[in-house]
Amino acid sequence: MERLKELRKRLNKNQHQVADDLNLNFYTYQNYELDRRQPDIETLILLADYFNTTVDYIVGHTTNHFVDISTLSNSHIELLKKLENSTEHTCELMLSYLDGLKTKK
């Protein structure tokens, strides 16, 4: 599953971090990336949600890795539009800000 490595690198995470985030054994996750082991459907869905993509993209059935936004609210879509042309640095700042808001609740 070569796409798992690509998706993980986009998040600037290592295999240990992804395995920990998903409550997976490190060696199990590593074997997914090395194509030595195939995840079950529940794990594929977990991975797709985590990487904000589709199961089809992970398993190579499509080259489109974006999630369908038709289920998002208008405010979520507006937020995404505003971030669309932002620099990586601006996006990282916004994520930090949003994480800070979550911890204040």
N, CA, C and O atoms as CSV, one atom per row, in Angstrom:
chain,resi,resn,atom,element,x,y,z
A,1,MET,N,N,0.844,-1.185,0.000
A,1,MET,CA,C,0.000,0.000,0.000
A,1,MET,C,C,0.886,1.244,0.000
A,1,MET,O,O,1.010,1.949,1.001
A,2,GLU,N,N,1.481,1.478,-1.134
A,2,GLU,CA,C,2.430,2.578,-1.257
A,2,GLU,C,C,1.809,3.945,-0.965
A,2,GLU,O,O,2.523,4.876,-0.592
A,3,ARG,N,N,0.521,4.075,-1.125
A,3,ARG,CA,C,-0.119,5.369,-0.891
A,3,ARG,C,C,-0.154,5.737,0.589
A,3,ARG,O,O,-0.210,6.921,0.923
A,4,LEU,N,N,-0.122,4.760,1.471
A,4,LEU,CA,C,-0.098,5.070,2.903
A,4,LEU,C,C,1.139,5.876,3.259
A,4,LEU,O,O,1.060,6.827,4.036
A,5,LYS,N,N,2.271,5.504,2.701
A,5,LYS,CA,C,3.510,6.236,2.968
A,5,LYS,C,C,3.399,7.676,2.459
A,5,LYS,O,O,3.787,8.621,3.146
A,6,GLU,N,N,2.869,7.824,1.259
A,6,GLU,CA,C,2.690,9.166,0.682
A,6,GLU,C,C,1.765,10.018,1.560
A,6,GLU,O,O,2.064,11.179,1.840
A,7,LEU,N,N,0.658,9.439,1.985
A,7,LEU,CA,C,-0.290,10.175,2.823
A,7,LEU,C,C,0.315,10.525,4.176
A,7,LEU,O,O,0.109,11.622,4.694
A,8,ARG,N,N,1.056,9.592,4.738
A,8,ARG,CA,C,1.710,9.835,6.035
A,8,ARG,C,C,2.716,10.972,5.920
A,8,ARG,O,O,2.782,11.835,6.795
A,9,LYS,N,N,3.491,10.978,4.857
A,9,LYS,CA,C,4.505,12.023,4.679
A,9,LYS,C,C,3.867,13.394,4.486
A,9,LYS,O,O,4.438,14.406,4.892
A,10,ARG,N,N,2.688,13.433,3.868
A,10,ARG,CA,C,1.971,14.711,3.717
A,10,ARG,C,C,1.626,15.315,5.072
A,10,ARG,O,O,1.549,16.534,5.221
A,11,LEU,N,N,1.419,14.443,6.058
A,11,LEU,CA,C,1.116,14.911,7.414
A,11,LEU,C,C,2.381,15.140,8.245
A,11,LEU,O,O,2.305,15.521,9.413
A,12,ASN,N,N,3.537,14.906,7.632
A,12,ASN,CA,C,4.818,15.037,8.334
A,12,ASN,C,C,4.853,14.186,9.598
A,12,ASN,O,O,5.273,14.642,10.661
A,13,LYS,N,N,4.405,12.948,9.460
A,13,LYS,CA,C,4.398,12.029,10.598
A,13,LYS,C,C,5.246,10.814,10.261
A,13,LYS,O,O,5.440,10.475,9.094
A,14,ASN,N,N,5.750,10.164,11.311
A,14,ASN,CA,C,6.459,8.911,11.092
A,14,ASN,C,C,5.502,7.752,11.367
A,14,ASN,O,O,4.375,7.951,11.822
A,15,GLN,N,N,5.970,6.547,11.083
A,15,GLN,CA,C,5.110,5.375,11.233
A,15,GLN,C,C,4.663,5.179,12.682
A,15,GLN,O,O,3.524,4.786,12.936
A,16,HIS,N,N,5.555,5.451,13.621
A,16,HIS,CA,C,5.194,5.313,15.037
A,16,HIS,C,C,4.039,6.248,15.399
A,16,HIS,O,O,3.105,5.847,16.094
A,17,GLN,N,N,4.108,7.491,14.927
A,17,GLN,CA,C,3.067,8.468,15.253
A,17,GLN,C,C,1.711,8.042,14.695
A,17,GLN,O,O,0.696,8.126,15.387
A,18,VAL,N,N,1.697,7.588,13.449
A,18,VAL,CA,C,0.433,7.161,12.838
A,18,VAL,C,C,-0.125,5.952,13.585
A,18,VAL,O,O,-1.311,5.903,13.910
A,19,ALA,N,N,0.741,4.980,13.851
A,19,ALA,CA,C,0.289,3.786,14.580
A,19,ALA,C,C,-0.284,4.178,15.939
A,19,ALA,O,O,-1.336,3.675,16.332
A,20,ASP,N,N,0.394,5.066,16.657
A,20,ASP,CA,C,-0.100,5.519,17.957
A,20,ASP,C,C,-1.426,6.258,17.825
A,20,ASP,O,O,-2.360,6.010,18.588
A,21,ASP,N,N,-1.504,7.169,16.853
A,21,ASP,CA,C,-2.735,7.936,16.650
A,21,ASP,C,C,-3.931,7.035,16.378
A,21,ASP,O,O,-5.052,7.334,16.790
A,22,LEU,N,N,-3.683,5.922,15.676
A,22,LEU,CA,C,-4.770,5.038,15.281
A,22,LEU,C,C,-4.939,3.834,16.203
A,22,LEU,O,O,-5.770,2.959,15.963
A,23,ASN,N,N,-4.137,3.811,17.256
A,23,ASN,CA,C,-4.204,2.684,18.191
A,23,ASN,C,C,-3.885,1.352,17.514
A,23,ASN,O,O,-4.495,0.326,17.814
A,24,LEU,N,N,-2.922,1.387,16.601
A,24,LEU,CA,C,-2.483,0.191,15.904
A,24,LEU,C,C,-1.101,-0.202,16.401
A,24,LEU,O,O,-0.329,0.648,16.845
A,25,ASN,N,N,-0.799,-1.467,16.328
A,25,ASN,CA,C,0.540,-1.924,16.613
A,25,ASN,C,C,1.480,-1.360,15.544
A,25,ASN,O,O,1.153,-1.374,14.357
A,26,PHE,N,N,2.642,-0.867,15.965
A,26,PHE,CA,C,3.577,-0.264,15.023
A,26,PHE,C,C,3.919,-1.212,13.882
A,26,PHE,O,O,3.906,-0.811,12.718
A,27,TYR,N,N,4.226,-2.469,14.206
A,27,TYR,CA,C,4.643,-3.421,13.172
A,27,TYR,C,C,3.500,-3.748,12.216
A,27,TYR,O,O,3.727,-4.006,11.034
A,28,THR,N,N,2.297,-3.738,12.721
A,28,THR,CA,C,1.145,-3.953,11.853
A,28,THR,C,C,1.042,-2.823,10.850
A,28,THR,O,O,0.891,-3.062,9.652
A,29,TYR,N,N,1.125,-1.573,11.340
A,29,TYR,CA,C,1.044,-0.437,10.419
A,29,TYR,C,C,2.212,-0.462,9.436
A,29,TYR,O,O,2.019,-0.234,8.242
A,30,GLN,N,N,3.414,-0.734,9.925
A,30,GLN,CA,C,4.586,-0.785,9.058
A,30,GLN,C,C,4.378,-1.826,7.947
A,30,GLN,O,O,4.725,-1.581,6.792
A,31,ASN,N,N,3.816,-2.975,8.298
A,31,ASN,CA,C,3.564,-4.010,7.303
A,31,ASN,C,C,2.507,-3.592,6.281
A,31,ASN,O,O,2.548,-4.044,5.137
A,32,TYR,N,N,1.568,-2.740,6.672
A,32,TYR,CA,C,0.624,-2.194,5.695
A,32,TYR,C,C,1.375,-1.358,4.665
A,32,TYR,O,O,1.165,-1.506,3.461
A,33,GLU,N,N,2.252,-0.479,5.147
A,33,GLU,CA,C,3.006,0.377,4.227
A,33,GLU,C,C,3.929,-0.436,3.317
A,33,GLU,O,O,4.120,-0.085,2.153
A,34,LEU,N,N,4.492,-1.504,3.838
A,34,LEU,CA,C,5.417,-2.338,3.067
A,34,LEU,C,C,4.691,-3.378,2.204
A,34,LEU,O,O,5.326,-4.174,1.513
A,35,ASP,N,N,3.365,-3.362,2.253
A,35,ASP,CA,C,2.523,-4.285,1.492
A,35,ASP,C,C,2.786,-5.748,1.851
A,35,ASP,O,O,2.648,-6.644,1.019
A,36,ARG,N,N,3.165,-5.962,3.103
A,36,ARG,CA,C,3.351,-7.323,3.608
A,36,ARG,C,C,2.080,-7.860,4.258
A,36,ARG,O,O,1.942,-9.059,4.501
A,37,ARG,N,N,1.158,-6.944,4.532
A,37,ARG,CA,C,-0.094,-7.301,5.196
A,37,ARG,C,C,-1.177,-6.351,4.694
A,37,ARG,O,O,-0.914,-5.173,4.450
A,38,GLN,N,N,-2.389,-6.865,4.543
A,38,GLN,CA,C,-3.506,-6.051,4.068
A,38,GLN,C,C,-4.458,-5.748,5.225
A,38,GLN,O,O,-4.845,-6.658,5.960
A,39,PRO,N,N,-4.838,-4.483,5.395
A,39,PRO,CA,C,-5.788,-4.149,6.463
A,39,PRO,C,C,-7.182,-4.661,6.134
A,39,PRO,O,O,-7.562,-4.768,4.969
A,40,ASP,N,N,-7.937,-4.977,7.183
A,40,ASP,CA,C,-9.335,-5.356,6.973
A,40,ASP,C,C,-10.138,-4.100,6.650
A,40,ASP,O,O,-9.614,-2.988,6.719
A,41,ILE,N,N,-11.398,-4.276,6.299
A,41,ILE,CA,C,-12.212,-3.143,5.852
A,41,ILE,C,C,-12.373,-2.084,6.938
A,41,ILE,O,O,-12.370,-0.890,6.635
A,42,GLU,N,N,-12.513,-2.496,8.193
A,42,GLU,CA,C,-12.657,-1.520,9.276
A,42,GLU,C,C,-11.393,-0.662,9.405
A,42,GLU,O,O,-11.466,0.544,9.639
A,43,THR,N,N,-10.244,-1.305,9.248
A,43,THR,CA,C,-8.982,-0.568,9.340
A,43,THR,C,C,-8.803,0.336,8.132
A,43,THR,O,O,-8.286,1.445,8.265
A,44,LEU,N,N,-9.220,-0.117,6.959
A,44,LEU,CA,C,-9.147,0.736,5.769
A,44,LEU,C,C,-9.981,1.999,5.961
A,44,LEU,O,O,-9.553,3.094,5.595
A,45,ILE,N,N,-11.158,1.847,6.528
A,45,ILE,CA,C,-12.016,3.011,6.785
A,45,ILE,C,C,-11.353,3.926,7.812
A,45,ILE,O,O,-11.370,5.147,7.659
A,46,LEU,N,N,-10.780,3.349,8.839
A,46,LEU,CA,C,-10.057,4.123,9.854
A,46,LEU,C,C,-8.912,4.910,9.215
A,46,LEU,O,O,-8.726,6.092,9.506
A,47,LEU,N,N,-8.154,4.255,8.349
A,47,LEU,CA,C,-7.037,4.915,7.662
A,47,LEU,C,C,-7.538,6.028,6.743
A,47,LEU,O,O,-6.959,7.114,6.704
A,48,ALA,N,N,-8.602,5.760,6.012
A,48,ALA,CA,C,-9.154,6.770,5.106
A,48,ALA,C,C,-9.624,7.999,5.880
A,48,ALA,O,O,-9.378,9.130,5.461
A,49,ASP,N,N,-10.292,7.781,6.992
A,49,ASP,CA,C,-10.737,8.903,7.822
A,49,ASP,C,C,-9.538,9.675,8.373
A,49,ASP,O,O,-9.524,10.906,8.368
A,50,TYR,N,N,-8.557,8.953,8.837
A,50,TYR,CA,C,-7.370,9.582,9.426
A,50,TYR,C,C,-6.636,10.450,8.400
A,50,TYR,O,O,-6.231,11.573,8.700
A,51,PHE,N,N,-6.473,9.917,7.196
A,51,PHE,CA,C,-5.736,10.636,6.157
A,51,PHE,C,C,-6.633,11.550,5.321
A,51,PHE,O,O,-6.178,12.164,4.356
A,52,ASN,N,N,-7.905,11.633,5.697
A,52,ASN,CA,C,-8.863,12.493,4.998
A,52,ASN,C,C,-8.899,12.177,3.504
A,52,ASN,O,O,-8.783,13.061,2.656
A,53,THR,N,N,-9.063,10.908,3.216
A,53,THR,CA,C,-9.130,10.457,1.835
A,53,THR,C,C,-10.163,9.347,1.743
A,53,THR,O,O,-10.977,9.174,2.651
A,54,THR,N,N,-10.134,8.605,0.666
A,54,THR,CA,C,-11.093,7.524,0.477
A,54,THR,C,C,-10.380,6.169,0.505
A,54,THR,O,O,-9.177,6.071,0.262
A,55,VAL,N,N,-11.151,5.146,0.803
A,55,VAL,CA,C,-10.611,3.785,0.748
A,55,VAL,C,C,-10.159,3.488,-0.683
A,55,VAL,O,O,-9.112,2.875,-0.890
A,56,ASP,N,N,-10.942,3.919,-1.662
A,56,ASP,CA,C,-10.570,3.703,-3.066
A,56,ASP,C,C,-9.186,4.273,-3.377
A,56,ASP,O,O,-8.403,3.650,-4.093
A,57,TYR,N,N,-8.887,5.454,-2.840
A,57,TYR,CA,C,-7.571,6.037,-3.093
A,57,TYR,C,C,-6.470,5.196,-2.440
A,57,TYR,O,O,-5.437,4.932,-3.056
A,58,ILE,N,N,-6.694,4.784,-1.207
A,58,ILE,CA,C,-5.674,4.016,-0.492
A,58,ILE,C,C,-5.358,2.709,-1.214
A,58,ILE,O,O,-4.192,2.331,-1.327
A,59,VAL,N,N,-6.383,2.020,-1.700
A,59,VAL,CA,C,-6.151,0.723,-2.339
A,59,VAL,C,C,-5.818,0.833,-3.829
A,59,VAL,O,O,-5.604,-0.179,-4.495
A,60,GLY,N,N,-5.774,2.063,-4.349
A,60,GLY,CA,C,-5.334,2.274,-5.723
A,60,GLY,C,C,-6.407,2.185,-6.790
A,60,GLY,O,O,-6.094,2.040,-7.972
A,61,HIS,N,N,-7.675,2.271,-6.389
A,61,HIS,CA,C,-8.760,2.209,-7.371
A,61,HIS,C,C,-9.053,3.556,-8.002
A,61,HIS,O,O,-9.800,3.628,-8.979
A,62,THR,N,N,-8.488,4.612,-7.472
A,62,THR,CA,C,-8.680,5.947,-8.024
A,62,THR,C,C,-7.428,6.772,-7.762
A,62,THR,O,O,-6.655,6.478,-6.851
A,63,THR,N,N,-7.241,7.797,-8.564
A,63,THR,CA,C,-6.111,8.705,-8.338
A,63,THR,C,C,-6.553,9.954,-7.597
A,63,THR,O,O,-5.726,10.792,-7.237
A,64,ASN,N,N,-7.854,10.081,-7.367
A,64,ASN,CA,C,-8.391,11.235,-6.649
A,64,ASN,C,C,-8.410,10.920,-5.159
A,64,ASN,O,O,-9.129,10.022,-4.717
A,65,HIS,N,N,-7.619,11.660,-4.386
A,65,HIS,CA,C,-7.535,11.362,-2.952
A,65,HIS,C,C,-8.366,12.302,-2.088
A,65,HIS,O,O,-8.247,12.298,-0.863
A,66,PHE,N,N,-9.201,13.101,-2.726
A,66,PHE,CA,C,-9.999,14.043,-1.966
A,66,PHE,C,C,-11.310,13.422,-1.511
A,66,PHE,O,O,-11.865,12.538,-2.165
A,67,VAL,N,N,-11.780,13.898,-0.394
A,67,VAL,CA,C,-13.040,13.432,0.171
A,67,VAL,C,C,-14.181,14.261,-0.406
A,67,VAL,O,O,-14.032,15.463,-0.627
A,68,ASP,N,N,-15.297,13.630,-0.645
A,68,ASP,CA,C,-16.496,14.310,-1.111
A,68,ASP,C,C,-16.955,15.291,-0.041
A,68,ASP,O,O,-17.179,14.899,1.104
A,69,ILE,N,N,-17.094,16.553,-0.401
A,69,ILE,CA,C,-17.464,17.572,0.586
A,69,ILE,C,C,-18.970,17.827,0.636
A,69,ILE,O,O,-19.421,18.742,1.326
A,70,SER,N,N,-19.739,17.033,-0.083
A,70,SER,CA,C,-21.180,17.289,-0.153
A,70,SER,C,C,-21.869,17.173,1.199
A,70,SER,O,O,-22.976,17.684,1.371
A,71,THR,N,N,-21.241,16.516,2.152
A,71,THR,CA,C,-21.865,16.370,3.470
A,71,THR,C,C,-21.450,17.461,4.446
A,71,THR,O,O,-21.934,17.500,5.577
A,72,LEU,N,N,-20.553,18.352,4.014
A,72,LEU,CA,C,-20.087,19.418,4.909
A,72,LEU,C,C,-21.094,20.562,4.955
A,72,LEU,O,O,-21.839,20.808,4.007
A,73,SER,N,N,-21.085,21.246,6.087
A,73,SER,CA,C,-21.953,22.422,6.224
A,73,SER,C,C,-21.374,23.568,5.403
A,73,SER,O,O,-20.215,23.530,4.988
A,74,ASN,N,N,-22.195,24.583,5.177
A,74,ASN,CA,C,-21.742,25.759,4.423
A,74,ASN,C,C,-20.572,26.454,5.105
A,74,ASN,O,O,-19.659,26.933,4.432
A,75,SER,N,N,-20.587,26.514,6.433
A,75,SER,CA,C,-19.479,27.186,7.120
A,75,SER,C,C,-18.183,26.392,6.991
A,75,SER,O,O,-17.106,26.978,6.889
A,76,HIS,N,N,-18.279,25.063,6.994
A,76,HIS,CA,C,-17.078,24.260,6.781
A,76,HIS,C,C,-16.512,24.484,5.376
A,76,HIS,O,O,-15.299,24.601,5.197
A,77,ILE,N,N,-17.385,24.541,4.402
A,77,ILE,CA,C,-16.950,24.765,3.021
A,77,ILE,C,C,-16.328,26.143,2.866
A,77,ILE,O,O,-15.307,26.291,2.194
A,78,GLU,N,N,-16.930,27.149,3.480
A,78,GLU,CA,C,-16.367,28.510,3.427
A,78,GLU,C,C,-14.974,28.545,4.044
A,78,GLU,O,O,-14.066,29.182,3.509
A,79,LEU,N,N,-14.812,27.863,5.160
A,79,LEU,CA,C,-13.511,27.803,5.816
A,79,LEU,C,C,-12.481,27.153,4.892
A,79,LEU,O,O,-11.360,27.646,4.765
A,80,LEU,N,N,-12.852,26.070,4.262
A,80,LEU,CA,C,-11.942,25.403,3.332
A,80,LEU,C,C,-11.576,26.301,2.150
A,80,LEU,O,O,-10.426,26.323,1.713
A,81,LYS,N,N,-12.547,27.030,1.645
A,81,LYS,CA,C,-12.276,27.944,0.522
A,81,LYS,C,C,-11.274,29.018,0.918
A,81,LYS,O,O,-10.397,29.379,0.133
A,82,LYS,N,N,-11.407,29.523,2.137
A,82,LYS,CA,C,-10.488,30.563,2.602
A,82,LYS,C,C,-9.072,30.027,2.774
A,82,LYS,O,O,-8.099,30.757,2.585
A,83,LEU,N,N,-8.960,28.762,3.129
A,83,LEU,CA,C,-7.647,28.153,3.331
A,83,LEU,C,C,-7.032,27.616,2.043
A,83,LEU,O,O,-5.839,27.315,1.992
A,84,GLU,N,N,-7.848,27.499,1.015
A,84,GLU,CA,C,-7.411,26.860,-0.222
A,84,GLU,C,C,-6.133,27.458,-0.813
A,84,GLU,O,O,-5.250,26.719,-1.250
A,85,ASN,N,N,-6.031,28.752,-0.829
A,85,ASN,CA,C,-4.860,29.399,-1.423
A,85,ASN,C,C,-3.853,29.882,-0.389
A,85,ASN,O,O,-2.966,30.675,-0.703
A,86,SER,N,N,-3.990,29.408,0.834
A,86,SER,CA,C,-3.072,29.810,1.900
A,86,SER,C,C,-1.749,29.066,1.789
A,86,SER,O,O,-1.664,27.996,1.187
A,87,THR,N,N,-0.740,29.649,2.375
A,87,THR,CA,C,0.548,28.971,2.416
A,87,THR,C,C,0.488,27.849,3.443
A,87,THR,O,O,-0.405,27.813,4.289
A,88,GLU,N,N,1.439,26.941,3.360
A,88,GLU,CA,C,1.522,25.844,4.333
A,88,GLU,C,C,1.685,26.411,5.741
A,88,GLU,O,O,1.111,25.898,6.701
A,89,HIS,N,N,2.468,27.464,5.848
A,89,HIS,CA,C,2.700,28.080,7.157
A,89,HIS,C,C,1.395,28.626,7.747
A,89,HIS,O,O,1.120,28.436,8.932
A,90,THR,N,N,0.605,29.294,6.930
A,90,THR,CA,C,-0.681,29.827,7.391
A,90,THR,C,C,-1.600,28.698,7.839
A,90,THR,O,O,-2.278,28.817,8.860
A,91,CYS,N,N,-1.628,27.613,7.088
A,91,CYS,CA,C,-2.464,26.470,7.467
A,91,CYS,C,C,-2.011,25.882,8.799
A,91,CYS,O,O,-2.840,25.524,9.636
A,92,GLU,N,N,-0.698,25.782,8.997
A,92,GLU,CA,C,-0.180,25.262,10.262
A,92,GLU,C,C,-0.559,26.175,11.423
A,92,GLU,O,O,-0.899,25.695,12.504
A,93,LEU,N,N,-0.504,27.481,11.207
A,93,LEU,CA,C,-0.907,28.424,12.244
A,93,LEU,C,C,-2.390,28.276,12.571
A,93,LEU,O,O,-2.780,28.303,13.738
A,94,MET,N,N,-3.204,28.121,11.548
A,94,MET,CA,C,-4.642,27.957,11.769
A,94,MET,C,C,-4.934,26.662,12.523
A,94,MET,O,O,-5.783,26.642,13.414
A,95,LEU,N,N,-4.237,25.585,12.173
A,95,LEU,CA,C,-4.425,24.327,12.881
A,95,LEU,C,C,-4.047,24.467,14.354
A,95,LEU,O,O,-4.738,23.952,15.233
A,96,SER,N,N,-2.955,25.161,14.610
A,96,SER,CA,C,-2.545,25.382,16.003
A,96,SER,C,C,-3.599,26.190,16.742
A,96,SER,O,O,-3.938,25.890,17.887
A,97,TYR,N,N,-4.109,27.211,16.080
A,97,TYR,CA,C,-5.148,28.043,16.688
A,97,TYR,C,C,-6.395,27.209,16.996
A,97,TYR,O,O,-6.962,27.308,18.084
A,98,LEU,N,N,-6.815,26.392,16.033
A,98,LEU,CA,C,-8.004,25.563,16.243
A,98,LEU,C,C,-7.774,24.522,17.340
A,98,LEU,O,O,-8.680,24.227,18.121
A,99,ASP,N,N,-6.575,23.973,17.395
A,99,ASP,CA,C,-6.250,23.028,18.472
A,99,ASP,C,C,-6.335,23.729,19.829
A,99,ASP,O,O,-6.801,23.147,20.809
A,100,GLY,N,N,-5.881,24.987,19.876
A,100,GLY,CA,C,-5.971,25.760,21.106
A,100,GLY,C,C,-7.404,26.006,21.530
A,100,GLY,O,O,-7.718,25.985,22.720
A,101,LEU,N,N,-8.270,26.239,20.563
A,101,LEU,CA,C,-9.686,26.432,20.866
A,101,LEU,C,C,-10.293,25.154,21.433
A,101,LEU,O,O,-11.110,25.212,22.353
A,102,LYS,N,N,-9.907,24.015,20.901
A,102,LYS,CA,C,-10.432,22.739,21.385
A,102,LYS,C,C,-10.067,22.496,22.850
A,102,LYS,O,O,-10.873,21.974,23.619
A,103,THR,N,N,-8.852,22.876,23.224
A,103,THR,CA,C,-8.396,22.609,24.594
A,103,THR,C,C,-9.034,23.568,25.602
A,103,THR,O,O,-9.059,23.288,26.800
A,104,LYS,N,N,-9.547,24.695,25.112
A,104,LYS,CA,C,-10.171,25.671,26.027
A,104,LYS,C,C,-11.603,25.295,26.384
A,104,LYS,O,O,-12.183,25.872,27.304
A,105,LYS,N,N,-12.175,24.338,25.670
A,105,LYS,CA,C,-13.582,23.957,25.931
A,105,LYS,C,C,-13.743,23.296,27.272
A,105,LYS,O,O,-14.853,22.917,27.644
